[in-house]
Amino acid sequence: MELSVSNIVLTAKHRQIEELRHLASRAELVGAIGAFVHALQAERGASSLYLASGGSRFEAQRGQMIADSEAAEIHLRECFRVQLDEPGFGSATLCSLMAWVVLGMDALPAMRQRIAAREMTADEAMISFSRLIAGLVSLIFDVADSAVDPSISRLLVALFNLVQGKELAGQERAVGAALFASGRATRQHQQRILHLIEGQERNMQVFAEFAGSAVVERWQALQTAPCMARLERLRRVVCSAGAGAALDADASDEWFGCCSERLTDMGRLQDQLMAALQQRCGELIADAERDLADSTGLLDGVSRFPPESAELVDRFLGGDSTLDPAGVPTTHTGSSESALVQVLRAQSERLASTERELGAARRALQERKTIERAKGMLMARFGMSEEEAYKTLRRTSMEQNRRIADVAEATMSVLAAIAPAPSGAD
């Protein structure tokens, strides 16, 4: 290809369209991941209730939920195959993460057999499901972190936090169902539920910041749904009971039903956000194709009547043109060169605006990643639970009047400089 401004401009537009089409394909992958996560969350909750009740509850429901999970898994595997066939698909990190998820999916049949035989505890089953779901959510995070358009990035950040908040709500369903079904309150599980509630609130705050107004309004309306009033009552019952106190095992069905209704509502919200994401991808592709059609006619004219270098230099040095603030020469002759410069300037301004908005979305993702890493380092170094690690970061943030992300970053720097704890240390 001849090296020319017109060819470069056209190539840039073609590349933009190609990137947007890849992004639209990624959006379909995100939708398939979200559907599989939703199915696994339901299966996890039913499995926890089944195991905690000694196999006396939810056996039939669990069978239907396994069938739903298997159908969603088949669709996701096909989406993986489509993505891997695309030229230049993903980074090495994304492919490795996908491999880890497939490994987890391959292990599901054996795990289901162990659950059916009651060879696992409710906690063990919940952890196994949650590890796979965490990998799936991380795939959504990776897609959100690589988006090329700010409006898409904002929707993906909102979607990631919605899915993560929904996952914590799913864990709450599983923990609470097992706790009620066991008939006894335990301090460990009560603290876990409180931590999960707090985590949901954090995720949904970020979701509300980045989602569109229509989706946020629907989320706010869901907070007054009848199932939320019943759930709040059951939360008070289970969290206020003394350690070892008896719980009504029959309430496990009501707890599971309330949580499931809430998760279904959040799933519909997820579908609404996915529809907005796919619609936005389509709009951006259509806009880019229209721009390309307009630019093609313009640049064809430039190629048919190429400006003489001597004429451009003469007009510029002769005072017949000026420099815009970006240092780009502009002419006042009304010729095709002036129109071309306008195209370049518009592209430059659009790119600058895009970078600013992308930066805001990526900062939100990066801050979350920093907080999670700092929590992990505190847990590894001091033997803290996840709840204790987060509370430590939050308490330090409040005491020092600093953002929690800044505290997390400083914590990682300090811990990295400290020698590893000796074997057997507290």
Buried (B, 14 or more C-beta within 10 A) or exposed (E): EEEEBBEEBBEBBEEBBBBBBBBBBBBBBBBBBBBBBBBBBBBBBBBBBBBBBEEEBBEEBBEEBBEBBBEBBEEBBEBBEBBEEEEEBBEEEBEEBBEBBBEBBEEBEEBBEBBBEEEBEBBBBBEBBBEBBBBBBBBBBBBBBBBBBBBBBBBBBBBBBBBBBBBBBBBBBBBBBBBBBBBBBBEEBBBBBBBBBBBBEBBBEBBBBBBBEEBBEBBEEBEEBEBBEBBEEBBEBBBEBEEEEEBEBEBBBBBBBBBBBBBEBBBEBBBBBBEBBBEBBEEBBEEBBEBBEEBBEBBEBBEEEEBEEEBBEEBBEEEEBEEEEEEEBBBEEEBBBBBBBEBBBEBEEEEEEBEEBBEBBBEBBBBBBBBBBBBEBBBEBBEBBBBBBBBBBBEBBEEEEEEBBEBBBBBBEEBEEEEEEEEEEE
